[in-house]
Amino acid sequence: MAQFFAYEATFIAVKSPASAPGLLRARSAETFRRVEQRDTVHGYVSDLQSRALRCDFLKNAGSVGHPEFCRKPCIFALAGNRCFHSASCNFCHKDHDKHTKLGRRQRELLQQLGEADRLALILPFLRAKELQEADGLLSRLETRLFSLTSARAAAPSWQILQLRRNLGHLSFRHLLLLWPSAAQLELALRELQELQALVAGNVCKR
């Protein structure tokens, strides 16, 4: 049933358009001293619902931080079906670009590169996202890149060009998880969790 918020005297009431109006109790007029104060309060209340809709964690866990930090799409939601896990689903229920993953050959090409070359290839695409919340992480990755030695594997330039083209379609989360070795994967996942919580909190404050 659809609901909306309304300001009633000094209370915020959740209203349902389908509910019967019933009998109204007598009450005094609003005690606002100025029209501007009344408009400010009413504006705040009317914005509550839109703020709640922007909070991804109120929908499902896998959608937190969409589109840059969320998990891969839920196969049920992607097919237009109802997901039985609902809010506890660990996969994203929102729309995604069709180009959200690399092919097998491109993944193998990345694996042939050392950490320094993978990081040098991926960092520009991470920076291009222009996410202020990720500035600290990207600075740490740049510092790590400077400490590594490049040992580029031989690969045709057209393959690298095609790989770069496809990297531009990937989300921040997907790009970041292409960088680490197995030993560093836990660190990358922990960084992503912190960014997800930070982004979700910032969205809800707007």
MDAnalysis code that builds the backbone (N, CA, C; Angstrom):
import MDAnalysis as mda
import numpy as np

u = mda.Universe.empty(618, n_residues=206, atom_resindex=np.repeat(np.arange(206), 3), trajectory=True)
u.add_TopologyAttr("name", ["N", "CA", "C"] * 206)
u.add_TopologyAttr("resid", np.arange(1, 207))
u.add_TopologyAttr("resname", ["MET", "ALA", "GLN", "PHE", "PHE", "ALA", "TYR", "GLU", "ALA", "THR", "PHE", "ILE", "ALA", "VAL", "LYS", "SER", "PRO", "ALA", "SER", "ALA", "PRO", "GLY", "LEU", "LEU", "ARG", "ALA", "ARG", "SER", "ALA", "GLU", "THR", "PHE", "ARG", "ARG", "VAL", "GLU", "GLN", "ARG", "ASP", "THR", "VAL", "HIS", "GLY", "TYR", "VAL", "SER", "ASP", "LEU", "GLN", "SER", "ARG", "ALA", "LEU", "ARG", "CYS", "ASP", "PHE", "LEU", "LYS", "ASN", "ALA", "GLY", "SER", "VAL", "GLY", "HIS", "PRO", "GLU", "PHE", "CYS", "ARG", "LYS", "PRO", "CYS", "ILE", "PHE", "ALA", "LEU", "ALA", "GLY", "ASN", "ARG", "CYS", "PHE", "HIS", "SER", "ALA", "SER", "CYS", "ASN", "PHE", "CYS", "HIS", "LYS", "ASP", "HIS", "ASP", "LYS", "HIS", "THR", "LYS", "LEU", "GLY", "ARG", "ARG", "GLN", "ARG", "GLU", "LEU", "LEU", "GLN", "GLN", "LEU", "GLY", "GLU", "ALA", "ASP", "ARG", "LEU", "ALA", "LEU", "ILE", "LEU", "PRO", "PHE", "LEU", "ARG", "ALA", "LYS", "GLU", "LEU", "GLN", "GLU", "ALA", "ASP", "GLY", "LEU", "LEU", "SER", "ARG", "LEU", "GLU", "THR", "ARG", "LEU", "PHE", "SER", "LEU", "THR", "SER", "ALA", "ARG", "ALA", "ALA", "ALA", "PRO", "SER", "TRP", "GLN", "ILE", "LEU", "GLN", "LEU", "ARG", "ARG", "ASN", "LEU", "GLY", "HIS", "LEU", "SER", "PHE", "ARG", "HIS", "LEU", "LEU", "LEU", "LEU", "TRP", "PRO", "SER", "ALA", "ALA", "GLN", "LEU", "GLU", "LEU", "ALA", "LEU", "ARG", "GLU", "LEU", "GLN", "GLU", "LEU", "GLN", "ALA", "LEU", "VAL", "ALA", "GLY", "ASN", "VAL", "CYS", "LYS", "ARG"])
u.atoms.positions = np.array([
    [0.848, -1.188, 0.000],
    [0.000, 0.000, 0.000],
    [0.884, 1.239, 0.000],
    [0.594, 2.193, -0.865],
    [1.404, 3.408, -0.957],
    [1.252, 4.254, 0.298],
    [2.330, 4.885, 0.707],
    [2.315, 5.736, 1.880],
    [3.052, 7.018, 1.588],
    [2.748, 8.078, 2.355],
    [3.480, 9.323, 2.207],
    [3.561, 9.975, 3.573],
    [4.466, 10.934, 3.704],
    [4.663, 11.613, 4.968],
    [3.912, 12.938, 4.961],
    [3.387, 13.330, 6.118],
    [2.687, 14.606, 6.247],
    [2.989, 15.196, 7.608],
    [3.035, 16.528, 7.678],
    [3.295, 17.203, 8.944],
    [1.964, 17.510, 9.611],
    [1.768, 17.021, 10.824],
    [0.538, 17.265, 11.571],
    [0.898, 17.817, 12.945],
    [0.625, 19.120, 13.133],
    [0.967, 19.797, 14.384],
    [2.454, 19.607, 14.656],
    [2.825, 18.897, 15.713],
    [4.248, 18.680, 16.019],
    [4.660, 17.255, 15.759],
    [3.899, 16.523, 14.939],
    [4.199, 15.123, 14.675],
    [4.355, 14.893, 13.178],
    [5.143, 13.871, 12.815],
    [5.255, 13.426, 11.424],
    [4.432, 12.153, 11.310],
    [3.381, 12.196, 10.518],
    [2.487, 11.057, 10.378],
    [2.711, 10.373, 9.047],
    [2.611, 9.050, 9.031],
    [2.668, 8.275, 7.796],
    [1.250, 8.058, 7.319],
    [0.931, 8.587, 6.153],
    [-0.432, 8.554, 5.641],
    [-0.540, 7.542, 4.509],
    [-1.720, 7.003, 4.324],
    [-2.005, 6.093, 3.222],
    [-3.170, 6.645, 2.427],
    [-2.981, 6.892, 1.110],
    [-4.072, 7.469, 0.323],
    [-5.300, 6.575, 0.244],
    [-5.144, 5.269, 0.507],
    [-6.275, 4.355, 0.407],
    [-7.075, 4.275, 1.694],
    [-6.550, 4.860, 2.783],
    [-7.242, 4.747, 4.069],
    [-8.418, 5.704, 4.137],
    [-9.440, 5.332, 4.906],
    [-10.627, 6.167, 5.054],
    [-10.284, 7.401, 5.874],
    [-10.844, 8.573, 5.510],
    [-10.500, 9.799, 6.226],
    [-10.913, 9.767, 7.689],
    [-12.061, 9.139, 8.007],
    [-12.504, 9.053, 9.402],
    [-12.864, 10.420, 9.954],
    [-13.052, 10.485, 11.266],
    [-13.408, 11.729, 11.933],
    [-12.150, 12.425, 12.421],
    [-12.083, 13.715, 12.210],
    [-10.928, 14.491, 12.624],
    [-11.190, 15.154, 13.959],
    [-10.213, 15.065, 14.862],
    [-10.337, 15.729, 16.149],
    [-10.050, 17.209, 15.992],
    [-10.691, 18.006, 16.826],
    [-10.435, 19.442, 16.806],
    [-9.013, 19.699, 17.270],
    [-8.377, 20.679, 16.670],
    [-7.016, 21.002, 17.064],
    [-6.750, 22.463, 16.762],
    [-5.768, 23.014, 17.403],
    [-5.436, 24.412, 17.191],
    [-4.641, 24.567, 15.911],
    [-4.516, 25.791, 15.456],
    [-3.766, 26.064, 14.232],
    [-2.283, 25.853, 14.494],
    [-1.511, 25.723, 13.410],
    [-0.075, 25.537, 13.543],
    [0.540, 26.745, 14.234],
    [1.502, 26.477, 15.107],
    [2.066, 27.546, 15.927],
    [3.375, 28.069, 15.347],
    [3.403, 28.289, 14.051],
    [4.606, 28.838, 13.428],
    [4.594, 30.361, 13.579],
    [5.714, 30.905, 13.973],
    [5.800, 32.354, 14.124],
    [5.972, 33.058, 12.795],
    [6.603, 32.387, 11.862],
    [6.839, 33.007, 10.562],
    [6.485, 32.019, 9.458],
    [6.113, 32.553, 8.310],
    [5.783, 31.705, 7.163],
    [7.010, 30.934, 6.713],
    [8.199, 31.570, 6.785],
    [9.423, 30.909, 6.351],
    [9.705, 29.673, 7.202],
    [9.433, 29.774, 8.505],
    [9.671, 28.637, 9.386],
    [8.740, 27.480, 9.029],
    [7.480, 27.799, 8.741],
    [6.521, 26.764, 8.349],
    [6.953, 26.097, 7.054],
    [7.361, 26.889, 6.068],
    [7.769, 26.330, 4.775],
    [9.006, 25.456, 4.933],
    [9.925, 25.829, 5.820],
    [11.131, 25.031, 6.044],
    [10.784, 23.665, 6.615],
    [9.896, 23.637, 7.602],
    [9.505, 22.371, 8.219],
    [8.768, 21.493, 7.229],
    [7.827, 22.076, 6.490],
    [7.084, 21.291, 5.507],
    [8.002, 20.762, 4.413],
    [8.982, 21.575, 4.002],
    [9.930, 21.127, 2.984],
    [10.780, 19.967, 3.465],
    [11.197, 20.019, 4.735],
    [11.991, 18.928, 5.316],
    [11.186, 17.628, 5.340],
    [9.914, 17.724, 5.758],
    [9.080, 16.527, 5.852],
    [8.811, 15.934, 4.477],
    [8.535, 16.788, 3.494],
    [8.239, 16.278, 2.149],
    [9.454, 15.629, 1.511],
    [10.657, 16.004, 1.975],
    [11.886, 15.436, 1.407],
    [12.281, 14.125, 2.070],
    [11.626, 13.767, 3.188],
    [12.006, 12.548, 3.899],
    [11.869, 11.304, 3.032],
    [10.766, 11.216, 2.291],
    [10.530, 10.016, 1.501],
    [11.550, 9.878, 0.380],
    [11.856, 10.999, -0.324],
    [12.834, 10.916, -1.410],
    [14.216, 10.576, -0.871],
    [14.564, 11.060, 0.342],
    [15.845, 10.699, 0.948],
    [15.892, 9.220, 1.275],
    [14.780, 8.694, 1.765],
    [14.735, 7.269, 2.091],
    [14.898, 6.419, 0.840],
    [14.323, 6.854, -0.270],
    [14.429, 6.089, -1.509],
    [15.846, 6.098, -2.051],
    [16.625, 7.136, -1.709],
    [18.016, 7.202, -2.176],
    [18.932, 6.307, -1.352],
    [18.478, 5.838, -0.194],
    [19.306, 5.009, 0.680],
    [19.266, 3.570, 0.201],
    [20.331, 3.107, -0.431],
    [20.348, 1.770, -1.020],
    [20.141, 0.670, 0.012],
    [20.652, 0.866, 1.246],
    [20.574, -0.210, 2.214],
    [19.141, -0.461, 2.666],
    [18.197, 0.462, 2.343],
    [16.796, 0.214, 2.663],
    [16.163, -0.711, 1.635],
    [16.854, -0.984, 0.524],
    [16.307, -1.831, -0.535],
    [16.865, -3.238, -0.429],
    [18.142, -3.411, -0.709],
    [18.765, -4.717, -0.495],
    [20.270, -4.546, -0.368],
    [20.872, -5.471, 0.356],
    [22.285, -5.348, 0.723],
    [23.196, -5.270, -0.492],
    [22.902, -6.044, -1.541],
    [23.777, -6.079, -2.704],
    [23.761, -4.823, -3.540],
    [22.768, -3.938, -3.329],
    [22.653, -2.713, -4.130],
    [23.377, -1.527, -3.512],
    [23.941, -1.704, -2.328],
    [24.610, -0.588, -1.647],
    [25.733, -0.037, -2.520],
    [25.712, 1.279, -2.720],
    [26.762, 1.926, -3.509],
    [26.582, 1.842, -5.007],
    [25.398, 1.418, -5.483],
    [25.153, 1.329, -6.931],
    [25.381, 2.700, -7.571],
    [26.012, 2.792, -8.725],
    [26.437, 1.687, -9.599],
    [27.921, 1.313, -9.470],
    [28.700, 2.088, -8.700],
    [30.151, 1.889, -8.697],
    [30.645, 0.866, -7.676],
    [29.894, 0.646, -6.585],
    [30.400, -0.215, -5.517],
    [29.510, -1.431, -5.253],
    [28.426, -1.574, -5.976],
    [27.497, -2.674, -5.721],
    [28.048, -4.007, -6.242],
    [27.399, -5.091, -5.811],
    [27.759, -6.416, -6.285],
    [27.223, -6.630, -7.694],
    [27.529, -7.778, -8.296],
    [27.035, -8.068, -9.633],
    [25.512, -8.243, -9.607],
    [24.827, -8.106, -10.758],
    [23.365, -8.137, -10.772],
    [22.783, -9.466, -10.300],
    [21.653, -9.373, -9.606],
    [20.902, -10.556, -9.183],
    [20.241, -11.169, -10.421],
    [20.403, -12.462, -10.638],
    [19.875, -13.094, -11.850],
    [18.347, -13.078, -11.862],
    [17.728, -13.073, -10.685],
    [16.267, -13.035, -10.623],
    [15.748, -11.643, -10.994],
    [16.351, -10.620, -10.388],
    [15.946, -9.248, -10.690],
    [16.269, -8.898, -12.139],
    [17.396, -9.418, -12.644],
    [17.799, -9.143, -14.024],
    [16.791, -9.711, -15.013],
    [16.180, -10.834, -14.656],
    [15.196, -11.470, -15.528],
    [13.792, -10.911, -15.316],
    [13.669, -9.943, -14.412],
    [12.363, -9.348, -14.150],
    [11.502, -10.154, -13.208],
    [12.106, -11.113, -12.503],
    [11.363, -11.953, -11.564],
    [11.557, -11.461, -10.126],
    [10.748, -11.970, -9.231],
    [10.837, -11.607, -7.815],
    [11.970, -12.392, -7.160],
    [12.833, -11.664, -6.457],
    [13.926, -12.313, -5.728],
    [13.418, -12.737, -4.354],
    [13.553, -14.007, -4.026],
    [13.031, -14.527, -2.769],
    [13.846, -14.056, -1.564],
    [15.087, -13.607, -1.808],
    [15.919, -13.130, -0.704],
    [15.577, -11.689, -0.326],
    [14.930, -10.973, -1.239],
    [14.464, -9.611, -0.989],
    [15.597, -8.714, -0.477],
    [15.362, -8.038, 0.680],
    [16.338, -7.069, 1.186],
    [17.645, -7.698, 1.621],
    [17.651, -9.001, 1.910],
    [18.880, -9.665, 2.359],
    [19.722, -10.191, 1.196],
    [19.276, -9.984, -0.044],
    [20.001, -10.474, -1.215],
    [21.354, -9.774, -1.329],
    [22.395, -10.537, -1.559],
    [23.748, -9.979, -1.661],
    [24.122, -9.563, -3.068],
    [23.159, -9.572, -3.984],
    [23.405, -9.149, -5.358],
    [22.523, -7.944, -5.683],
    [22.964, -7.157, -6.660],
    [22.314, -5.882, -6.953],
    [20.980, -6.073, -7.685],
    [19.961, -5.331, -7.258],
    [18.631, -5.396, -7.864],
    [18.367, -4.246, -8.824],
    [19.381, -3.430, -9.103],
    [19.192, -2.268, -9.976],
    [19.673, -2.563, -11.394],
    [19.336, -1.641, -12.302],
    [19.724, -1.807, -13.708],
    [21.233, -1.651, -13.868],
    [21.817, -2.478, -14.746],
    [23.249, -2.445, -15.015],
    [23.498, -2.343, -16.514],
    [24.643, -1.740, -16.837],
    [25.097, -1.715, -18.224],
    [25.375, -3.151, -18.671],
    [25.097, -3.450, -19.920],
    [25.327, -4.805, -20.424],
    [26.809, -5.176, -20.409],
    [27.688, -4.185, -20.567],
    [29.131, -4.450, -20.611],
    [29.706, -4.354, -19.197],
    [29.405, -5.317, -18.352],
    [29.845, -5.254, -16.961],
    [30.899, -6.295, -16.609],
    [31.434, -7.002, -17.590],
    [32.475, -7.976, -17.281],
    [33.379, -8.186, -18.489],
    [34.565, -8.708, -18.227],
    [35.524, -8.982, -19.290],
    [35.347, -10.413, -19.791],
    [35.764, -10.640, -21.015],
    [35.734, -11.984, -21.563],
    [36.882, -12.822, -21.013],
    [36.842, -14.111, -21.298],
    [37.857, -15.021, -20.771],
    [39.251, -14.646, -21.251],
    [39.403, -14.335, -22.522],
    [40.728, -14.009, -23.059],
    [41.289, -12.730, -22.445],
    [40.410, -11.773, -22.187],
    [40.885, -10.532, -21.578],
    [41.279, -10.743, -20.123],
    [40.565, -11.596, -19.420],
    [40.969, -11.924, -18.042],
    [42.313, -12.638, -18.031],
    [42.519, -13.539, -19.003],
    [43.804, -14.235, -19.096],
    [44.933, -13.263, -19.419],
    [44.636, -12.279, -20.265],
    [45.648, -11.280, -20.605],
    [46.052, -10.478, -19.369],
    [45.096, -10.118, -18.549],
    [45.410, -9.403, -17.317],
    [46.262, -10.247, -16.378],
    [45.968, -11.539, -16.306],
    [46.722, -12.435, -15.433],
    [48.173, -12.570, -15.881],
    [48.428, -12.375, -17.178],
    [49.793, -12.453, -17.690],
    [50.631, -11.253, -17.250],
    [49.964, -10.163, -16.918],
    [50.665, -8.956, -16.501],
    [51.027, -9.045, -15.020],
    [52.154, -8.461, -14.668],
    [52.521, -8.383, -13.263],
    [51.662, -7.366, -12.540],
    [51.794, -7.315, -11.217],
    [50.958, -6.397, -10.434],
    [51.171, -4.948, -10.842],
    [52.417, -4.568, -11.084],
    [52.709, -3.184, -11.454],
    [52.019, -2.805, -12.748],
    [52.039, -3.689, -13.747],
    [51.436, -3.379, -15.034],
    [49.907, -3.413, -14.962],
    [49.360, -4.322, -14.152],
    [47.901, -4.335, -13.969],
    [47.444, -3.034, -13.310],
    [48.182, -2.630, -12.273],
    [47.815, -1.422, -11.548],
    [47.951, -0.186, -12.427],
    [49.019, -0.127, -13.225],
    [49.214, 1.007, -14.130],
    [48.117, 1.072, -15.186],
    [47.606, -0.078, -15.581],
    [46.545, -0.142, -16.586],
    [45.197, 0.265, -16.000],
    [44.938, -0.100, -14.746],
    [43.625, 0.084, -14.139],
    [43.461, 1.445, -13.462],
    [44.540, 1.993, -12.885],
    [44.458, 3.232, -12.111],
    [43.821, 4.407, -12.874],
    [44.176, 4.651, -14.149],
    [43.540, 5.769, -14.857],
    [42.020, 5.639, -14.935],
    [41.513, 4.421, -15.059],
    [40.071, 4.216, -15.127],
    [39.421, 4.421, -13.758],
    [40.146, 4.058, -12.687],
    [39.641, 4.329, -11.340],
    [39.588, 5.833, -11.079],
    [40.634, 6.551, -11.496],
    [40.676, 8.000, -11.327],
    [39.589, 8.688, -12.151],
    [39.264, 8.132, -13.312],
    [38.271, 8.747, -14.199],
    [36.872, 8.743, -13.588],
    [36.657, 7.907, -12.587],
    [35.341, 7.866, -11.934],
    [35.074, 9.137, -11.127],
    [36.144, 9.843, -10.729],
    [36.041, 11.109, -9.994],
    [35.183, 10.956, -8.733],
    [35.497, 9.945, -7.943],
    [34.775, 9.693, -6.696],
    [35.602, 10.233, -5.534],
    [35.114, 11.278, -4.894],
    [35.869, 11.899, -3.800],
    [36.091, 10.924, -2.656],
    [35.115, 10.048, -2.419],
    [35.243, 9.095, -1.320],
    [36.428, 8.148, -1.508],
    [36.873, 7.959, -2.757],
    [37.938, 7.005, -3.055],
    [39.318, 7.656, -3.160],
    [39.426, 8.948, -2.894],
    [40.705, 9.645, -3.060],
    [41.811, 9.029, -2.202],
    [41.488, 8.693, -0.955],
    [42.496, 8.110, -0.073],
    [42.988, 6.765, -0.575],
    [42.075, 5.920, -1.019],
    [42.435, 4.606, -1.550],
    [43.289, 4.741, -2.799],
    [42.915, 5.640, -3.699],
    [43.667, 5.803, -4.941],
    [45.067, 6.344, -4.672],
    [45.199, 7.203, -3.692],
    [46.530, 7.714, -3.326],
    [47.416, 6.579, -2.811],
    [46.839, 5.674, -2.034],
    [47.609, 4.529, -1.527],
    [48.008, 3.591, -2.667],
    [47.119, 3.415, -3.639],
    [47.435, 2.563, -4.784],
    [48.536, 3.177, -5.646],
    [48.515, 4.497, -5.799],
    [49.572, 5.168, -6.568],
    [50.918, 5.030, -5.865],
    [50.911, 5.152, -4.538],
    [52.149, 4.972, -3.779],
    [52.685, 3.556, -3.954],
    [51.783, 2.583, -3.941],
    [52.211, 1.200, -4.133],
    [52.767, 1.001, -5.545],
    [52.138, 1.615, -6.532],
    [52.606, 1.474, -7.916],
    [54.042, 1.966, -8.059],
    [54.363, 3.082, -7.402],
    [55.714, 3.640, -7.488],
    [56.746, 2.715, -6.852],
    [56.312, 1.855, -5.938],
    [57.249, 0.958, -5.252],
    [57.453, -0.364, -5.994],
    [56.677, -0.595, -7.055],
    [56.759, -1.853, -7.790],
    [57.614, -1.706, -9.038],
    [58.106, -2.823, -9.519],
    [58.911, -2.858, -10.735],
    [58.099, -3.472, -11.865],
    [58.095, -2.790, -13.000],
    [57.328, -3.284, -14.145],
    [58.049, -4.450, -14.810],
    [57.263, -5.467, -15.170],
    [57.794, -6.624, -15.912],
    [56.746, -7.021, -16.938],
    [56.519, -6.115, -17.880],
    [55.418, -6.267, -18.823],
    [55.585, -7.525, -19.687],
    [54.523, -8.317, -19.757],
    [54.512, -9.491, -20.635],
    [54.206, -9.057, -22.055],
    [54.744, -9.806, -23.010],
    [54.506, -9.468, -24.413],
    [53.040, -9.708, -24.757],
    [52.402, -8.710, -25.388],
    [51.003, -8.828, -25.807],
    [50.796, -7.900, -26.979],
    [50.047, -8.339, -27.989],
    [49.785, -7.487, -29.154],
    [49.102, -6.185, -28.733],
    [49.492, -5.096, -29.383],
    [48.944, -3.781, -29.010],
    [47.431, -3.723, -29.211],
    [46.907, -4.441, -30.219],
    [45.464, -4.390, -30.453],
    [44.689, -5.051, -29.308],
    [45.306, -6.065, -28.659],
    [44.644, -6.691, -27.522],
    [44.599, -5.736, -26.325],
    [45.704, -5.025, -26.116],
    [45.744, -4.050, -25.028],
    [44.734, -2.934, -25.296],
    [44.630, -2.497, -26.553],
    [43.689, -1.436, -26.911],
    [42.246, -1.878, -26.663],
    [41.927, -3.108, -27.058],
    [40.585, -3.629, -26.838],
    [40.292, -3.791, -25.346],
    [41.306, -4.221, -24.600],
    [41.147, -4.359, -23.154],
    [40.862, -3.002, -22.518],
    [41.602, -1.972, -22.916],
    [41.374, -0.627, -22.387],
    [39.952, -0.154, -22.694],
    [39.470, -0.451, -23.886],
    [38.125, -0.030, -24.280],
    [37.071, -0.667, -23.376],
    [37.264, -1.935, -23.048],
    [36.295, -2.631, -22.201],
    [36.425, -2.249, -20.731],
    [37.636, -1.904, -20.299],
    [37.816, -1.467, -18.918],
    [37.011, -0.201, -18.631],
    [36.823, 0.612, -19.648],
    [36.061, 1.852, -19.475],
    [34.603, 1.630, -19.142],
    [34.085, 0.427, -19.370],
    [32.678, 0.122, -19.080],
    [32.479, -0.454, -17.677],
    [33.564, -0.796, -16.994],
    [33.443, -1.494, -15.715],
    [33.227, -0.531, -14.556],
    [32.588, -1.037, -13.512],
    [32.370, -0.237, -12.309],
    [33.659, -0.127, -11.502],
    [33.663, 0.775, -10.538],
    [34.830, 0.957, -9.675],
    [35.156, -0.342, -8.951],
    [34.142, -1.017, -8.431],
    [34.354, -2.275, -7.702],
    [35.016, -3.318, -8.589],
    [34.497, -3.493, -9.809],
    [35.027, -4.501, -10.718],
    [36.470, -4.178, -11.093],
    [36.745, -2.913, -11.364],
    [38.103, -2.508, -11.712],
    [39.078, -2.784, -10.574],
    [38.672, -2.407, -9.360],
    [39.571, -2.569, -8.218],
    [39.896, -4.037, -7.966],
    [38.930, -4.924, -8.178],
    [39.165, -6.342, -7.919],
    [39.981, -7.013, -9.017],
    [40.274, -6.300, -10.098],
    [41.160, -6.837, -11.131],
    [42.633, -6.616, -10.776],
    [42.877, -5.729, -9.815],
    [44.257, -5.399, -9.467],
    [44.927, -6.432, -8.572],
    [44.318, -6.838, -7.436],
    [45.119, -7.533, -6.423],
    [45.436, -8.974, -6.758],
    [46.497, -9.445, -6.159],
    [46.804, -10.875, -6.180],
    [45.922, -11.548, -5.130],
    [45.984, -12.875, -5.065],
    [45.157, -13.605, -4.099],
    [45.473, -13.163, -2.671],
    [46.734, -12.836, -2.402],
    [47.134, -12.424, -1.057],
    [46.572, -11.058, -0.678],
    [46.294, -10.217, -1.679],
    [45.817, -8.862, -1.407],
    [44.306, -8.717, -1.598],
    [43.636, -9.796, -1.977],
    [42.205, -9.727, -2.262],
    [41.413, -9.332, -1.017],
    [41.776, -9.868, 0.130],
    [41.064, -9.536, 1.372],
    [41.174, -8.047, 1.683],
    [42.351, -7.476, 1.442],
    [42.549, -6.042, 1.666],
    [41.661, -5.225, 0.740],
    [41.592, -5.604, -0.541],
    [40.766, -4.883, -1.506],
    [39.291, -4.954, -1.137],
    [38.832, -6.116, -0.693],
    [37.428, -6.275, -0.303],
    [37.105, -5.435, 0.935],
    [38.049, -5.336, 1.862],
    [37.832, -4.516, 3.058],
    [37.750, -3.038, 2.677],
    [38.591, -2.608, 1.752],
    [38.539, -1.225, 1.284],
    [37.192, -0.936, 0.620],
    [36.692, -1.892, -0.159],
    [35.404, -1.716, -0.837],
    [34.258, -1.614, 0.159],
    [34.278, -2.409, 1.201],
    [33.223, -2.347, 2.216],
    [33.188, -0.987, 2.894],
    [34.367, -0.435, 3.183],
    [34.428, 0.881, 3.804],
    [33.900, 1.959, 2.858],
    [34.234, 1.850, 1.571],
    [33.744, 2.817, 0.593],
    [32.231, 2.711, 0.409],
    [31.707, 1.486, 0.401],
    [30.265, 1.294, 0.285],
    [29.524, 1.990, 1.416],
    [29.993, 1.805, 2.646],
    [29.344, 2.407, 3.799],
    [29.436, 3.927, 3.734],
    [30.584, 4.452, 3.283],
    [30.774, 5.889, 3.189],
    [29.864, 6.493, 2.135],
    [29.792, 5.871, 0.957],
    [28.949, 6.379, -0.129],
    [27.477, 6.323, 0.259],
    [27.037, 5.205, 0.854],
    [25.645, 5.073, 1.268],
    [25.275, 6.131, 2.288],
    [26.164, 6.416, 3.225],
    [25.905, 7.444, 4.230],
    [25.810, 8.827, 3.622],
    [26.681, 9.148, 2.656],
    [26.656, 10.454, 2.004],
    [25.394, 10.661, 1.189],
    [24.923, 9.587, 0.513],
    [23.709, 9.701, -0.296],
    [22.509, 10.005, 0.574],
    [22.430, 9.361, 1.734],
    [21.272, 9.547, 2.610],
    [21.263, 10.931, 3.262],
    [22.421, 11.587, 3.333],
    [22.479, 12.908, 3.953],
    [22.036, 14.004, 2.996],
    [22.024, 13.703, 1.689],
    [21.683, 14.741, 0.719],
    [20.200, 15.081, 0.784],
])
